Amino acid sequence: MAQNGNSLLEYIPGSHTLLAHKNSSLPLEGFSENVRVSIQEYAEDSKSEVEKGNNFLQWVLTRVFEATEDDAADAIVDGANDLGIDAYLPVDFSDNTIRLFQSKYGTSHSFEAIAKFKEDAKRLLGKDVSKMRPELAQLVTKIKEKNLKIKCCYVTDQKVEYQDDIIEIIDIEKIVQKLWERIKKPAAGKKSSIKLERMLRHENTILGILKLRELTEFVSKNRDYVFESNIRQWMQFKTTVNKGLRETLQSNPGKFFYYNNGITIVVSDFEELGDNLIELHAPQIVNGAQTSNSILDHSKRTKNMDGSMTVTIIKADDEQEQNNITKYRNSQNSVRGKDLVSLMDFHKSIKSQLKNCGYFYEIQAGSFDTKSKSKQSEYQGDSLYNEYLPDNHKKVIVAKDAIQALVAGIEQRPTEAYSSPAQFLPRGSKYDDVFNDNLKDDYRILLYPYLVKEYAKKTLKYGKQGGHKTKRYATLFYVGVYFRILHKKILETKGDFKSDVRRMEPIFRSFKLNSRILKIADVVVTKFLEDTVVDDEIELANTKHNFFSQHVWNDSMLRVVDKKIRQEEEEILALKKLANNLF
C-alpha cells in the first residue's frame, strides 16, 4: 500500500533505483479518482446493503481478477452459513491455487472482520462437508482432492493499514495500484518467441539479425500490446521516413538492412531455446514502431518479404530502467511540457477511463481496426453520452480529434485549433500550452468537447456534410461559443475552464437540458454569422477558411459574440436555474 514518504529506503545504500521504481509506479490522480467513482456507482446501484456488498465483490472479481461476468456470478457464495467465504476463484478449479475472498464494502470493514476471516479460513478444511451448503461442500472437496494451495484475499473499498502473512489485504489503494500496473504494463505475463538468423549475446542484451518475414509474424501475433511503450505511438506525427521505408521494401528489400536502424525490444526476461530461437517475456517494441508497422503493411500487399534487419533485445525488469531505455532510444524526438513517460502515462490513463465509459481512445491511427470483431463489439459507449453521437458512430474517439476539440472549447482557442491542430500535438509548438504538469488526467476534459463537436455535426448540420455555406467551416468556432456560454454564463467559472470539469458532468448527463444549451449556442452562432460586421470581416479575410482560421476569435469578433450571447440572456438565465438544480 502507498505510504507517505520513502521511510527507511532513503537510508539504504543502493536503494535509489528502488525508490525511482516505486515513485514512477504511482497512479495518476484522475485514474485513481475514476476507479473510486466506478466502484461507488457499481456498488450503490442496489436496493440493500447486502446487494451493495455483492456488487462491490462482483466489480473486484471482474476488474481486478479479470473473471468473466458469468464466472464472477458463479464464484460468489456469500449468504447464510457461508463459513466466512464470500467467493472463490477460479470457479473451474483449473489452477493449483484457489483464492478465497472475503469482501467488506463501506462501513462493514473492520479489523475484527479480518481476524475472523483468518480464523474461518484456518478451520475451513476441518469442517464436515455433509453439513455444508452444496457449493461450499464442492469447494472444500475439490481443495482436498486436488491438494490445492489456498490464498486468502480480504478486499475492501476502504484504506487499510494492516499487513498479514496469511491474508492478502486488497484495499482501495491496492485495487487502484493493481489496475494502474496493468495498463502501465500491458505485456505483463505475455510470452512470444522470435527466431533470429544470427545473434550475439552481451550480458542482458542480444544483438541479432532478423528476417522481415519473421518480424511480420511476431508483430501480427502480438500487436495488441507490443507497441504500448513506444513513444512514437503517442506522438502522432508524420515524417518522410515511412515513405522511404515503403520505397525500399518495394523496390530493393535486400538493401533494407543497410538503410534502417532496426528495432529495440525491451523484455522482462528472455530464454534461449536453441537454434537462435528466443522466448521473450513481456516484449515491448520501444523503438521501431514505424519500421515494424511499415513492414507489416507491406506484407499485406506482397508475398515478397525478402530482406533482414537488426534487432536489439534488452532485458530490463525494473520499470525505471525500461523507461530510461524507452526515453533515450527515442531521444531524437524532443518533447516539451509533460516528459515522454508522463505523456504515455497521461494518455494510458485517459484510455483506461474512456474504456470504462465504453469508448475506445485511439492514440495510434488504425489501432481499433486491428482488433477482432468480437473485441470491437465490446465498445458500446455510454447510453447517455451516445445521444450526442451519430447513430453509426463506432464508439472510437480519435485522440487528435479530441485534443482539437479540447483546444477549441475548454482552452477557448478555436482559430488555432482550426488552422493548425498539429501544433497542439506532441512536438507541436504549442503542445506545452495545454499538456503540462497542471493538466489533470480526467477523461471528461477530452470527452465533453468531443461530444459537443459531434453533436454540432450530427444535429445542427455543421461541418462539410451539413450543406450550410458558412457553418461547414464553423464547427470548432461553435464548440468555442458553446463553452463560452456554459462557463461564463451558466457555471460562472472563474479562471481556467478545466477547473470546472466536475460541474460539467451533471449537465452532460442531462441530455434534455444540455441539448437546450447546445441549441442556444447555435442560435448565437447563427445570429453572429448574419451580422453585417461579421460579413465585413469575412470579406476582409478573402475566404471563409481564412476567417475561421485567423479572424473569428479576435477582439472585435468576440465583442460581437458576447453581444449575441447577451441577446439570449432570458433563455440562458432559465437554463442556469435548471443547471443549478443539478448540483
TIKOLLO-42194 format. One record per residue (C-alpha): residue in one letter; chain; x, y, z. Coordinates in Angstrom, 2 decimals, always signed. Layout:
<nodes>
 res chain    east   north      up
   a     A       X       Y       Z
...
</nodes>
This chain:
<nodes>
 res chain    east   north      up
   m     A   +0.00   +0.00   +0.00
   a     A   +1.11   +3.52   -0.72
   q     A   +2.58   +5.35   +2.24
   n     A   +3.73   +8.91   +2.72
   g     A   +7.48   +9.29   +2.33
   n     A  +10.06   +6.71   +1.41
   s     A  +10.71   +5.61   +5.02
   l     A  +13.85   +3.52   +5.59
   l     A  +14.53   +3.09   +1.87
   e     A  +16.07   +6.55   +1.85
   y     A  +18.92   +5.37   +4.05
   i     A  +19.70   +2.01   +2.44
   p     A  +22.77   +2.11   +0.15
   g     A  +21.90   +1.35   -3.48
   s     A  +18.18   +1.92   -2.94
   h     A  +17.81   +4.83   -5.40
   t     A  +16.69   +2.50   -8.20
   l     A  +14.03   +1.04   -5.91
   l     A  +12.85   +4.50   -4.96
   a     A  +12.66   +5.59   -8.59
   h     A  +10.72   +2.45   -9.44
   k     A   +8.39   +2.99   -6.53
   n     A   +7.72   +6.62   -7.33
   s     A   +7.29   +6.06  -11.06
   s     A   +4.57   +3.47  -10.34
   l     A   +2.17   +5.77   -8.52
   p     A   -1.19   +6.04  -10.30
   l     A   -2.19   +9.41  -11.71
   e     A   -4.79  +11.37   -9.76
   g     A   -7.51  +11.24  -12.41
   f     A   -7.10   +7.48  -12.85
   s     A   -7.40   +6.87   -9.10
   e     A  -10.48   +9.05   -8.87
   n     A  -12.08   +7.29  -11.84
   v     A  -11.59   +3.87  -10.23
   r     A  -13.13   +5.05   -6.96
   v     A  -16.14   +6.55   -8.75
   s     A  -16.59   +3.40  -10.81
   i     A  -16.66   +1.25   -7.65
   q     A  -19.13   +3.55   -5.93
   e     A  -21.52   +3.74   -8.90
   y     A  -21.43   -0.03   -9.41
   a     A  -21.91   -0.87   -5.73
   e     A  -24.54   +1.76   -4.95
   d     A  -26.78   +0.58   -7.79
   s     A  -28.61   -1.70   -5.37
   k     A  -31.60   -1.97   -3.05
   s     A  -29.91   -3.23   +0.10
   e     A  -26.61   -3.24   +1.96
   v     A  -26.14   -6.92   +1.15
   e     A  -26.60   -6.22   -2.56
   k     A  -24.10   -3.35   -2.33
   g     A  -21.52   -5.74   -0.92
   n     A  -22.19   -8.31   -3.64
   n     A  -21.97   -5.65   -6.34
   f     A  -18.63   -4.47   -4.97
   l     A  -17.31   -8.04   -4.90
   q     A  -18.53   -8.60   -8.47
   w     A  -16.68   -5.42   -9.53
   v     A  -13.44   -6.63   -7.92
   l     A  -13.66  -10.13   -9.39
   t     A  -14.27   -8.88  -12.93
   r     A  -11.96   -5.83  -12.93
   v     A   -9.08   -6.77  -10.66
   f     A   -9.05  -10.54  -11.15
   e     A  -10.41  -10.46  -14.73
   a     A  -13.14  -13.05  -14.20
   t     A  -15.96  -13.07  -16.73
   e     A  -19.34  -11.79  -15.57
   d     A  -20.69  -15.36  -15.51
   d     A  -17.70  -16.75  -13.62
   a     A  -17.89  -13.93  -11.09
   a     A  -21.58  -14.65  -10.50
   d     A  -20.81  -18.37  -10.03
   a     A  -17.85  -17.57   -7.76
   i     A  -19.91  -15.67   -5.18
   v     A  -21.13  -17.97   -2.41
   d     A  -21.94  -15.31   +0.16
   g     A  -25.09  -15.96   +2.17
   a     A  -26.35  -17.92   +5.15
   n     A  -23.81  -20.40   +6.53
   d     A  -21.12  -19.27   +4.08
   l     A  -18.35  -20.27   +6.53
   g     A  -16.82  -16.83   +6.17
   i     A  -16.16  -17.30   +2.43
   d     A  -17.81  -14.78   +0.08
   a     A  -16.31  -16.06   -3.20
   y     A  -13.60  -18.21   -4.74
   l     A  -11.62  -18.28   -7.99
   p     A  -11.12  -19.98  -10.36
   v     A  -14.59  -21.49  -10.42
   d     A  -13.42  -24.47  -12.54
   f     A  -10.53  -25.31  -10.15
   s     A   -8.17  -25.21  -13.14
   d     A   -5.17  -23.78  -11.22
   n     A   -3.13  -25.35   -8.46
   t     A   -4.06  -22.38   -6.26
   i     A   -7.55  -21.36   -5.14
   r     A   -8.30  -17.82   -3.98
   l     A  -10.82  -17.42   -1.19
   f     A  -12.40  -13.98   -0.84
   q     A  -13.94  -12.06   +2.00
   s     A  -15.22   -8.62   +0.96
   k     A  -16.34   -5.66   +3.03
   y     A  -17.88   -2.59   +1.45
   g     A  -18.14   +0.75   +3.19
   t     A  -18.54   +0.76   +6.95
   s     A  -18.76   -3.04   +7.17
   h     A  -14.95   -3.20   +7.10
   s     A  -13.19   -3.67  +10.43
   f     A  -10.03   -5.24  +11.78
   e     A  -12.23   -7.72  +13.63
   a     A  -13.60   -8.84  +10.24
   i     A  -10.05   -9.52   +9.03
   a     A   -9.27  -11.55  +12.16
   k     A  -12.49  -13.55  +11.81
   f     A  -11.78  -14.30   +8.11
   k     A   -8.33  -15.51   +9.11
   e     A   -9.77  -17.93  +11.68
   d     A  -12.56  -19.10   +9.36
   a     A  -10.01  -19.88   +6.64
   k     A   -7.88  -21.89   +9.08
   r     A  -10.87  -24.02  +10.15
   l     A  -12.42  -24.44   +6.70
   l     A  -10.92  -27.79   +5.73
   g     A  -11.75  -29.33   +9.08
   k     A  -15.49  -28.73   +8.68
   d     A  -17.94  -31.57   +7.99
   v     A  -18.86  -31.26   +4.29
   s     A  -22.15  -33.10   +4.87
   k     A  -23.39  -30.13   +6.88
   m     A  -22.36  -27.52   +4.31
   r     A  -24.31  -25.86   +1.53
   p     A  -23.71  -27.82   -1.73
   e     A  -21.49  -25.19   -3.41
   l     A  -19.31  -24.89   -0.30
   a     A  -19.13  -28.67   +0.08
   q     A  -17.93  -28.90   -3.51
   l     A  -15.33  -26.19   -2.84
   v     A  -13.87  -27.95   +0.20
   t     A  -13.96  -31.35   -1.53
   k     A  -12.12  -30.03   -4.60
   i     A   -9.47  -28.35   -2.44
   k     A   -8.79  -31.64   -0.70
   e     A   -8.95  -33.84   -3.82
   k     A   -6.64  -31.63   -5.86
   n     A   -4.47  -30.64   -2.88
   l     A   -4.91  -27.00   -3.89
   k     A   -2.89  -24.24   -2.34
   i     A   -5.18  -21.71   -0.63
   k     A   -4.67  -17.96   -0.94
   c     A   -6.93  -15.77   +1.19
   c     A   -7.88  -12.30   -0.06
   y     A   -9.65   -9.68   +2.03
   v     A  -10.99   -6.95   -0.26
   t     A  -12.47   -3.59   +0.74
   d     A  -13.08   -0.15   -0.70
   q     A  -11.57   +1.36   +2.45
   k     A   -7.93   +2.22   +3.14
   v     A   -6.39   -0.38   +5.45
   e     A   -3.14   -0.05   +7.38
   y     A   -2.63   -3.76   +8.09
   q     A   -0.27   -6.50   +6.94
   d     A   -0.59  -10.22   +7.44
   d     A   +1.39  -13.27   +6.31
   i     A   -1.74  -15.35   +5.78
   i     A   -4.32  -12.85   +4.49
   e     A   -3.64  -10.66   +1.45
   i     A   -5.24   -7.29   +2.13
   i     A   -6.55   -5.73   -1.07
   d     A   -7.77   -2.30   -0.01
   i     A   -8.77   +0.62   -2.22
   e     A   -5.16   +1.74   -2.74
   k     A   -4.06   -1.73   -3.77
   i     A   -7.05   -2.06   -6.11
   v     A   -6.07   +1.19   -7.83
   q     A   -2.40   +0.14   -7.92
   k     A   -3.14   -3.26   -9.46
   l     A   -5.26   -1.72  -12.21
   w     A   -2.68   +1.01  -12.84
   e     A   +0.12   -1.52  -13.20
   r     A   -1.98   -3.45  -15.68
   i     A   -2.43   -0.50  -18.03
   k     A   +1.18   +0.58  -17.46
   k     A   +2.46   -2.90  -18.34
   p     A   +0.00   -4.46  -20.78
   a     A   +2.60   -7.05  -21.80
   a     A   +2.98   -8.43  -18.27
   g     A   +2.56  -12.21  -18.32
   k     A   +2.79  -12.37  -22.12
   k     A   +5.33  -14.60  -23.85
   s     A   +6.26  -14.84  -27.51
   s     A   +9.14  -16.40  -29.39
   i     A  +11.21  -14.95  -32.19
   k     A  +13.81  -16.65  -34.40
   l     A  +16.99  -14.83  -35.39
   e     A  +19.29  -15.52  -38.33
   r     A  +22.36  -14.67  -36.27
   m     A  +22.87  -13.38  -32.75
   l     A  +25.43  -12.09  -30.28
   r     A  +24.82  -12.22  -26.51
   h     A  +26.25   -9.47  -24.30
   e     A  +25.24   -9.51  -20.63
   n     A  +21.46   -8.82  -20.57
   t     A  +21.33   -7.95  -24.25
   i     A  +21.04   -9.86  -27.53
   l     A  +22.08   -8.25  -30.79
   g     A  +20.59  -10.09  -33.72
   i     A  +19.69  -10.18  -37.39
   l     A  +16.00  -10.77  -38.04
   k     A  +14.24  -11.71  -41.28
   l     A  +11.48   -9.29  -42.24
   r     A   +9.07  -12.19  -42.59
   e     A   +9.81  -13.26  -39.01
   l     A   +9.20   -9.71  -37.73
   t     A   +5.86   -9.63  -39.59
   e     A   +4.71  -12.81  -37.87
   f     A   +5.88  -11.56  -34.46
   v     A   +4.08   -8.20  -34.77
   s     A   +0.90   -9.76  -36.18
   k     A   +0.61  -12.13  -33.22
   n     A   +1.35   -9.51  -30.56
   r     A   +0.13   -6.22  -31.97
   d     A   -2.44   -5.72  -29.20
   y     A   +0.26   -4.94  -26.65
   v     A   +3.72   -4.91  -28.22
   f     A   +3.74   -1.16  -29.06
   e     A   +2.30   +0.14  -25.79
   s     A   +5.65   +1.50  -24.58
   n     A   +6.69   +3.03  -27.89
   i     A   +6.90   +6.81  -27.59
   r     A   +6.32   +7.40  -31.29
   q     A   +2.93   +5.76  -30.94
   w     A   +1.97   +8.58  -28.61
   m     A   +3.46  +11.23  -30.90
   q     A   +1.03  +11.05  -33.81
   f     A   +3.40  +12.78  -36.17
   k     A   +4.22  +12.09  -39.81
   t     A   +7.65  +12.11  -41.40
   t     A   +9.17  +11.24  -44.74
   v     A  +10.73   +8.17  -43.14
   n     A   +7.70   +5.96  -43.76
   k     A   +7.72   +6.86  -47.44
   g     A  +11.39   +5.92  -47.71
   l     A  +10.77   +2.65  -45.87
   r     A   +7.98   +1.71  -48.26
   e     A  +10.04   +2.54  -51.34
   t     A  +12.96   +0.40  -50.13
   l     A  +10.66   -2.52  -49.28
   q     A   +9.02   -2.36  -52.70
   s     A  +12.00   -1.76  -54.94
   n     A  +15.05   -3.16  -53.16
   p     A  +14.25   -5.14  -49.96
   g     A  +17.78   -6.56  -49.89
   k     A  +19.06   -3.07  -49.06
   f     A  +16.69   -2.64  -46.12
   f     A  +19.31   -3.98  -43.72
   y     A  +21.72   -1.17  -44.66
   y     A  +19.21   +1.68  -44.74
   n     A  +17.32   +1.06  -41.49
   n     A  +18.44   +1.38  -37.87
   g     A  +16.44   -1.65  -36.78
   i     A  +14.22   -2.08  -33.76
   t     A  +14.67   -2.32  -29.99
   i     A  +12.65   -4.80  -27.94
   v     A  +12.66   -4.48  -24.15
   v     A  +11.67   -7.59  -22.19
   s     A  +11.36   -8.53  -18.52
   d     A  +13.32  -11.70  -19.33
   f     A  +14.34  -13.90  -22.24
   e     A  +15.28  -17.55  -22.71
   e     A  +17.50  -19.03  -25.40
   l     A  +15.71  -22.16  -26.64
   g     A  +18.43  -23.20  -29.08
   d     A  +18.93  -22.73  -32.82
   n     A  +18.70  -18.92  -32.36
   l     A  +15.10  -19.22  -31.12
   i     A  +14.44  -16.73  -28.27
   e     A  +11.42  -16.74  -25.98
   l     A  +10.61  -13.18  -24.95
   h     A   +8.83  -12.34  -21.70
   a     A   +6.60   -9.23  -21.75
   p     A   +8.09   -7.92  -25.03
   q     A   +7.69   -4.25  -25.94
   i     A   +8.98   -2.61  -29.13
   v     A  +10.19   +0.68  -27.65
   n     A  +11.94   +1.94  -30.77
   g     A  +10.93   +0.96  -34.29
   a     A   +7.13   +1.12  -34.34
   q     A   +7.14   +2.96  -37.67
   t     A   +9.53   +0.41  -39.12
   s     A   +7.50   -2.54  -37.82
   n     A   +4.16   -1.18  -39.00
   s     A   +5.54   -0.29  -42.42
   i     A   +6.85   -3.85  -42.83
   l     A   +3.55   -5.29  -41.63
   d     A   +1.56   -3.11  -44.04
   h     A   +3.90   -4.07  -46.87
   s     A   +3.39   -7.77  -46.13
   k     A   -0.35   -7.36  -46.82
   r     A   +0.39   -6.18  -50.36
   t     A   +3.06   -8.62  -51.46
   k     A   +4.47  -12.08  -50.87
   n     A   +8.00  -10.81  -51.49
   m     A   +9.27  -10.38  -47.94
   d     A  +12.96  -10.83  -48.63
   g     A  +15.37   -8.83  -46.56
   s     A  +16.60   -8.60  -42.99
   m     A  +17.11   -6.02  -40.28
   t     A  +18.90   -5.60  -36.96
   v     A  +17.17   -6.15  -33.62
   t     A  +18.34   -5.34  -30.11
   i     A  +16.70   -7.30  -27.29
   i     A  +17.32   -5.84  -23.83
   k     A  +16.34   -7.45  -20.54
   a     A  +15.19   -4.77  -18.09
   d     A  +12.71   -5.85  -15.44
   d     A  +12.94   -2.62  -13.46
   e     A  +10.33   -0.07  -14.56
   q     A  +12.64   +2.93  -14.27
   e     A  +15.28   +1.22  -16.39
   q     A  +12.65   +0.35  -19.02
   n     A  +11.53   +3.98  -19.03
   n     A  +15.13   +5.16  -19.49
   i     A  +15.68   +2.77  -22.41
   t     A  +12.44   +3.96  -24.00
   k     A  +13.38   +7.59  -23.45
   y     A  +16.99   +7.56  -24.63
   r     A  +16.45   +5.32  -27.63
   n     A  +13.89   +7.90  -28.78
   s     A  +15.90  +10.94  -27.68
   q     A  +15.81  +12.49  -31.16
   n     A  +12.14  +13.30  -30.56
   s     A  +12.28  +16.15  -28.08
   v     A   +9.01  +16.91  -26.30
   r     A   +8.18  +19.90  -24.19
   g     A   +5.53  +20.06  -21.44
   k     A   +4.97  +16.65  -19.92
   d     A   +8.07  +14.46  -20.30
   l     A   +7.88  +11.43  -22.56
   v     A   +6.99   +8.85  -19.93
   s     A   +4.43  +11.17  -18.30
   l     A   +2.90  +11.72  -21.73
   m     A   +2.37   +7.97  -22.11
   d     A   +1.00   +7.67  -18.59
   f     A   -1.46  +10.53  -19.18
   h     A   -2.93   +9.00  -22.34
   k     A   -2.93   +5.47  -20.93
   s     A   -4.98   +6.81  -18.03
   i     A   -7.40   +8.58  -20.38
   k     A   -7.66   +5.42  -22.49
   s     A   -8.49   +3.33  -19.42
   q     A  -11.07   +5.82  -18.16
   l     A  -12.79   +6.08  -21.54
   k     A  -12.84   +2.30  -21.79
   n     A  -14.81   +2.30  -18.54
   c     A  -17.33   +4.51  -20.36
   g     A  -17.45   +2.11  -23.30
   y     A  -15.27   +4.09  -25.75
   f     A  -12.00   +3.19  -27.44
   y     A   -9.48   +6.03  -27.24
   e     A   -7.44   +5.69  -30.42
   i     A   -3.95   +7.06  -29.91
   q     A   -2.31   +5.18  -32.76
   a     A   -4.13   +5.55  -36.07
   g     A   -5.78   +2.31  -37.15
   s     A   -5.27   +0.52  -33.82
   f     A   -9.01   -0.09  -33.41
   d     A   -9.21   -1.74  -36.84
   t     A   -6.54   -4.26  -35.86
   k     A   -8.83   -5.63  -33.15
   s     A  -11.06   -8.61  -33.82
   k     A  -14.77   -8.00  -34.42
   s     A  -15.60   -9.51  -31.04
   k     A  -13.16   -7.12  -29.30
   q     A  -14.54   -4.15  -31.23
   s     A  -18.08   -5.08  -30.25
   e     A  -17.16   -4.72  -26.57
   y     A  -17.15   -0.94  -27.03
   q     A  -20.80   +0.12  -26.81
   g     A  -20.33   +3.59  -25.37
   d     A  -22.45   +5.16  -22.64
   s     A  -26.21   +5.29  -23.24
   l     A  -26.42   +8.95  -22.22
   y     A  -23.30  +10.16  -24.00
   n     A  -24.26   +8.22  -27.12
   e     A  -27.16  +10.68  -27.55
   y     A  -24.62  +13.25  -28.73
   l     A  -23.10  +10.93  -31.34
   p     A  -24.22   +9.84  -34.81
   d     A  -26.12   +6.54  -34.89
   n     A  -23.32   +4.93  -36.92
   h     A  -20.54   +6.07  -34.57
   k     A  -18.11   +3.23  -33.87
   k     A  -17.54   +4.38  -30.27
   v     A  -13.97   +5.22  -31.23
   i     A  -12.61   +8.60  -30.08
   v     A   -9.52   +9.57  -32.07
   a     A   -7.04  +11.32  -29.79
   k     A   -6.19  +14.05  -32.31
   d     A   -9.88  +14.93  -32.81
   a     A  -10.49  +15.06  -29.07
   i     A   -7.43  +17.28  -28.49
   q     A   -8.55  +19.63  -31.27
   a     A  -12.00  +19.97  -29.67
   l     A  -10.42  +20.48  -26.23
   v     A   -8.31  +23.36  -27.55
   a     A  -11.28  +24.95  -29.33
   g     A  -13.70  +24.65  -26.42
   i     A  -12.16  +24.46  -22.99
   e     A   -8.97  +26.30  -23.98
   q     A  -11.07  +28.85  -25.96
   r     A   -8.71  +28.84  -28.96
   p     A  -10.89  +27.76  -31.89
   t     A   -8.94  +29.62  -34.59
   e     A   -5.68  +27.89  -33.64
   a     A   -7.40  +24.51  -33.34
   y     A   -8.86  +25.03  -36.81
   s     A   -5.81  +26.41  -38.59
   s     A   -3.15  +24.06  -37.22
   p     A   -4.23  +21.32  -34.80
   a     A   -0.80  +19.69  -35.12
   q     A   +0.77  +22.49  -33.09
   f     A   -1.08  +21.18  -30.01
   l     A   +0.09  +17.60  -30.51
   p     A   +3.40  +16.28  -29.11
   r     A   +6.34  +18.05  -30.76
   g     A   +3.99  +20.87  -31.77
   s     A   +4.99  +24.45  -30.97
   k     A   +2.05  +24.95  -28.57
   y     A   +1.84  +21.46  -27.13
   d     A   +3.05  +22.51  -23.70
   d     A   +0.44  +25.28  -23.52
   v     A   -2.09  +22.51  -22.83
   f     A   -0.22  +19.35  -21.90
   n     A   +1.81  +20.46  -18.94
   d     A   +2.07  +19.27  -15.34
   n     A   -1.02  +21.28  -14.40
   l     A   -3.27  +19.19  -16.66
   k     A   -5.09  +16.52  -14.68
   d     A   -5.71  +13.17  -16.32
   d     A   -9.50  +13.49  -16.39
   y     A  -11.27  +11.85  -19.35
   r     A  -14.07  +14.44  -19.24
   i     A  -11.68  +17.19  -20.34
   l     A  -11.34  +15.40  -23.67
   l     A  -14.72  +13.66  -23.92
   y     A  -17.05  +16.63  -23.43
   p     A  -15.62  +18.95  -26.12
   y     A  -15.57  +15.94  -28.47
   l     A  -19.27  +15.26  -27.78
   v     A  -20.13  +18.90  -28.50
   k     A  -18.27  +18.79  -31.80
   e     A  -20.00  +15.55  -32.85
   y     A  -23.42  +16.85  -31.81
   a     A  -22.86  +20.01  -33.88
   k     A  -22.24  +17.87  -36.96
   k     A  -24.97  +15.32  -36.25
   t     A  -27.88  +17.55  -35.22
   l     A  -27.04  +21.15  -36.09
   k     A  -25.56  +20.44  -39.55
   y     A  -22.12  +21.93  -39.02
   g     A  -19.15  +20.61  -40.99
   k     A  -18.76  +19.56  -44.60
   q     A  -21.77  +17.25  -44.61
   g     A  -24.14  +19.89  -43.24
   g     A  -24.59  +21.73  -46.50
   h     A  -24.51  +25.23  -44.99
   k     A  -22.24  +27.53  -46.96
   t     A  -20.65  +29.08  -43.83
   k     A  -21.30  +26.64  -41.00
   r     A  -19.32  +23.99  -42.84
   y     A  -16.22  +25.92  -41.64
   a     A  -17.63  +26.85  -38.22
   t     A  -17.68  +23.58  -36.23
   l     A  -14.78  +24.44  -33.92
   f     A  -15.99  +28.03  -33.62
   y     A  -19.34  +26.62  -32.45
   v     A  -17.53  +24.46  -29.87
   g     A  -15.78  +27.59  -28.58
   v     A  -19.07  +29.52  -28.34
   y     A  -20.82  +26.67  -26.53
   f     A  -18.16  +26.51  -23.80
   r     A  -18.08  +30.28  -23.57
   i     A  -21.80  +30.26  -22.75
   l     A  -21.55  +27.23  -20.47
   h     A  -18.68  +28.52  -18.35
   k     A  -19.15  +32.27  -18.36
   k     A  -22.94  +32.43  -18.14
   i     A  -24.22  +29.15  -16.69
   l     A  -21.42  +27.79  -14.46
   e     A  -19.86  +31.24  -13.95
   t     A  -16.39  +29.71  -13.94
   k     A  -13.64  +31.86  -12.52
   g     A  -10.35  +31.38  -14.34
   d     A   -9.39  +28.19  -16.16
   f     A  -12.38  +26.32  -17.61
   k     A  -10.67  +22.99  -16.82
   s     A  -11.20  +23.67  -13.12
   d     A  -14.95  +23.18  -13.54
   v     A  -14.89  +19.80  -15.27
   r     A  -16.72  +18.10  -12.37
   r     A  -19.60  +20.58  -12.58
   m     A  -19.90  +19.85  -16.29
   e     A  -20.73  +16.19  -15.70
   p     A  -24.34  +16.55  -14.46
   i     A  -25.05  +18.87  -17.38
   f     A  -23.64  +16.45  -19.96
   r     A  -25.51  +13.58  -18.33
   s     A  -28.75  +15.58  -18.56
   f     A  -29.15  +15.44  -22.33
   k     A  -32.52  +17.19  -22.30
   l     A  -31.07  +20.24  -20.54
   n     A  -27.78  +20.24  -22.42
   s     A  -29.50  +19.98  -25.80
   r     A  -31.14  +23.32  -24.98
   i     A  -27.73  +24.84  -24.17
   l     A  -26.32  +23.38  -27.38
   k     A  -29.20  +24.85  -29.38
   i     A  -28.90  +28.31  -27.79
   a     A  -25.22  +28.23  -28.75
   d     A  -26.33  +27.51  -32.32
   v     A  -28.72  +30.48  -32.18
   v     A  -25.81  +32.69  -31.08
   v     A  -23.56  +31.41  -33.88
   t     A  -26.33  +31.82  -36.47
   k     A  -27.03  +35.42  -35.48
   f     A  -23.30  +36.11  -35.35
   l     A  -22.88  +34.92  -38.95
   e     A  -25.81  +37.12  -40.05
   d     A  -24.28  +40.30  -38.56
   t     A  -23.03  +42.84  -41.11
   v     A  -19.88  +43.48  -39.05
   v     A  -19.01  +39.81  -39.45
   d     A  -19.77  +39.97  -43.17
   d     A  -17.25  +42.78  -43.49
   e     A  -14.62  +40.78  -41.58
   i     A  -15.18  +37.71  -43.79
   e     A  -14.74  +39.86  -46.86
   l     A  -11.55  +41.32  -45.39
   a     A  -10.25  +37.77  -44.80
   n     A  -10.84  +36.93  -48.52
   t     A  -12.13  +33.40  -47.79
   k     A  -14.28  +31.78  -45.11
   h     A  -11.42  +29.40  -44.39
   n     A   -9.11  +32.32  -43.61
   f     A  -11.81  +33.95  -41.50
   f     A  -12.31  +30.92  -39.24
   s     A   -8.62  +30.11  -39.04
   q     A   -7.41  +33.64  -38.22
   h     A  -10.12  +36.24  -37.60
   v     A  -13.21  +34.78  -35.92
   w     A  -11.84  +34.90  -32.35
   n     A  -10.12  +38.30  -32.45
   d     A  -11.20  +41.06  -30.07
   s     A  -13.67  +42.75  -32.41
   m     A  -15.36  +39.45  -33.30
   l     A  -15.53  +38.37  -29.63
   r     A  -17.39  +41.60  -28.89
   v     A  -19.97  +40.57  -31.47
   v     A  -20.13  +37.04  -30.00
   d     A  -20.71  +38.41  -26.49
   k     A  -23.34  +40.81  -27.83
   k     A  -25.25  +37.92  -29.41
   i     A  -24.97  +35.95  -26.15
   r     A  -26.47  +38.90  -24.20
   q     A  -29.39  +38.96  -26.63
   e     A  -30.29  +35.44  -25.46
   e     A  -29.95  +36.35  -21.79
   e     A  -33.51  +35.41  -20.82
   e     A  -33.20  +31.83  -22.09
   i     A  -29.67  +31.49  -20.69
   l     A  -30.84  +32.60  -17.22
   a     A  -33.59  +29.96  -17.35
   l     A  -31.01  +27.33  -18.30
   k     A  -28.73  +28.49  -15.48
   k     A  -31.53  +27.94  -12.93
   l     A  -32.17  +24.44  -14.27
   a     A  -28.46  +23.65  -14.19
   n     A  -28.14  +24.85  -10.58
   n     A  -30.80  +22.34   -9.58
   l     A  -28.46  +19.55  -10.72
   f     A  -25.69  +20.45   -8.25
</nodes>
